[in-house]
Amino acid sequence: MAGRYGAALLLLIVALVYTMAVQEGEWRVIAAMALQGLALVAVLRASRTDSRLVWALTAFFVFLFIAGVVDAIFVAADEPGFVRVSILAIVLGTLPVIAFGLVRQVKAEQKITVQTMMGVLCAYLLITTVFAYSYAVLGEFGDGPFFSQGEQWNQVSDYLYYSLITITTVGMGDLTPATQVGRSLTAAEALVGQIYMVTVVAVIVSNLGRSSAPKVSDQASRPDREKG
């Protein structure tokens, strides 16, 4: 799976869609956490991260998964606050890893490939997840509900949905932040999403398949130019 972002991208999409689509309940929480963990491990492996780091993060996520399962079964039917904070920290740590992995891949292959594009899209979904869990943490530990529509909108599925329509600037208007911090974070996500699409994704797509190595003819003619 190393260097292959297709499986990671597919798992990220499945995890996001499943978390938003399935009804709330203890087993939805357990399955959603398992999918999120698999997706993050797939991203790390595709980025050709050091195996020790992959195993360390995998072990940490397994611990979170077990804690979340115990909490979901015996305490509540939604993700506890510490799980939200921990997943946010893991995803934040994964973003620079995938960025360095993409840079290494381009340097090694001397061109931008379809796998590079998929990796960039993985990063886009991870950014969406980071903002979603940032909202979730604010909703969990803030002084009041995150959304002005009421405290009943405090599930991770609500925050993922809100993050997706914000980063894509769809702006359905059915959910709105209630606090100044929430509005600021929402504006930041919209800006990050648009800048990412018109710069990073646009550059990757426009240079897809184009080699970054100097052409042989250019290398051959360089000594002649230097003599002249």
N, C-alpha and C positions, 0 to 999 in steps of 0.2 A: 504493500500500500504506500510505501515511501515514495514521495514525489508525485503521487496521484491525488489530485484534489477533487476528482469527480465524486468518489464515494463520500468524502467529507462534506461536500456541498449538498449531496442528496440527503445525508443524515441530518444536516442542519435544517434543511427545508422540511423534512418529515417531522423533526422535533418541534419546530415552530408551528406547523399546521396542526399537529396532534394536540399540542398544548392549548391552542386556541379553539379547536373544534370539539373536543370531547367534553362531556358534562363534568362538572366538579364532583370530586369524590376521592376517597383515599387511594383507590387503585389508579385513578388518572394521575394523581400526584406521583405515585411510585413509578408508573410507566414513563411519565414525562421526564422525571429525573434520570431514569436509565437511558433514555434517548439522548438527553443533553450530554450525559457523560460519554456515551459512545461517540457522539458527534465531535466533542472536544478532543478525545483521544485520537480520532481519525484525522483531525486537523493537525495535531501535534506530530503524528507519524508522517503525514504527507509533507510536513515542513522539514522532515529529516532532522528532527530535534534529537539531542543526545538521549539515548535510551534510558539513562538513569533518571533524567528529568521526566520523561514520559511515565516511567514506572512510579516515580514519587507522586506525580499529580494523579495518576490512576488510583494509587492507594488512598490518597487524600479524598478523592471523589467517592471511592467505595465506602470510606468512613462516613462521608456526608450522606450517601445513599442509605446506609444502614440506619443512621440517626433519623433521617427523614422518614424512612419506613416505620420505625418505632413510633415517631411522633404522629404520623398520619393514622396509624392503626389505633393507638391508645389515647391520643390527646386531641388532635384536630384533623380535619379533612383538607387542609391546605398546607402549603409549605411554611414551616416555622421561620421566624425572622433570621435566625442564625444561618439557615440554609440559603436564604436570599443573599445575605451579605457574603457568604463563602463562594457562592456561584458567581456573584459579581466580581469578586477578587480573582477567581480562576480565569474568567473570560477576559478580564483586563490584562492578566498576565499572558494569555494566549495571543493577544493582538500583536505585541512586538515580536513574538516568536514566529508567527506566520509572515510578518513583514520581512524579517531577516531571512527566513526560508525562501521567500520569493526572490529576494535579491541574489541569494546564492544560486538559485536555480537559473536565473537569467544569465549570471556570470558563467556558470558551468556550461550551459547550452548555447551561449552567445546569440540567443534570439528569444523573442517572446512567443510562447506557444499557447495552445488551447489550455494546457494545464495551468499556465500562468494566469490566464483570464479567469479560470475557475477558482484559483486561489484568491484572486482579487475579489471575486464575488463572495467567497467564504468570509473574507475580512469585512465585507459590507454587511453581511448577516450577523457577524459577531459584534459589529458596532451597534446594530439594531438591538441585539441582546443586552449589550452593556447599558444602553439607555433604558431599556425595559426594566432591568433589575435595579437600576438607579431609582426609577420611579417607584418600584416595588418597595425598596428600602425606605424611601421617604414616606410612602403610604403606611409602612409598618411602624416606623419609629417617630413619625412627625407628630405635631401637636393635634392635627386634625386629619380628615380624609384628604387624599391627594386630589381627587376629582370633586368638582363642585356639584356633581350629580348625586353625591352621597357616599357613605362609607361602605355600602354594599358592593361597590365596584373596587374591590381590593384583592382580586385574584390575579395571579401571574398572567393568566390568559388575557385579562383586561389590559394589563400593562404592555404585553407583547403586541396586542392588536393596536393599542394607541401608539406604540413606538413605530410600528410599520406604517401606519397612515401618516405619521409625522415625518419620518425620514424620507418618505416618497412624496411628501407635500400634497397628499390627497386631501387631507383636512375635512373629514366627514362632518365634524362638528357635534357628534353625539356625545363625546367626552371632552371636557375642558378642565385644565388645571385650576385648582382653587387658590393656590398660594403664589407669591412672587417668585419663590425658588422654583416652583413647578413650571411657571411660565417661562422663566429664564432658561431652564434646562430644555424645555420644548423648543424654544427658539434656537438654542445651540444645536440641537439634533437636526432641525430643519436645515440650518446653515451647513453643518458638517455633511449631511446627506447630499445636498446639491453640489457643494464644492468637490466632494469625492467623485460624484458621477461625471461632472464636466471636466475634471482634471485627470484623476487616476484612471478611471474606467475608459474615458475617451482616448487617452494616450495609449493604453494597452490595446484597445480595439484597433486603433489606427495603425499600430505597429505590429499587429499580429502576423507572425511568420516572417517578419523582416529581420535579417541577421544584423547583429550589432558589431560583428567582427569586421575589420578592414578587408576590403576585397584584395585578391591576389594581384590584380592588375595595378591597384593603387600602391601596393607594397613594392611591386617591381619597378614602377615608374618613380618612386620616391628617391632612390639613389641618383637617378638621372637629373632630377630637379635640384638635388643638393649639389651635384657637380656643376650644374649651370649657374 
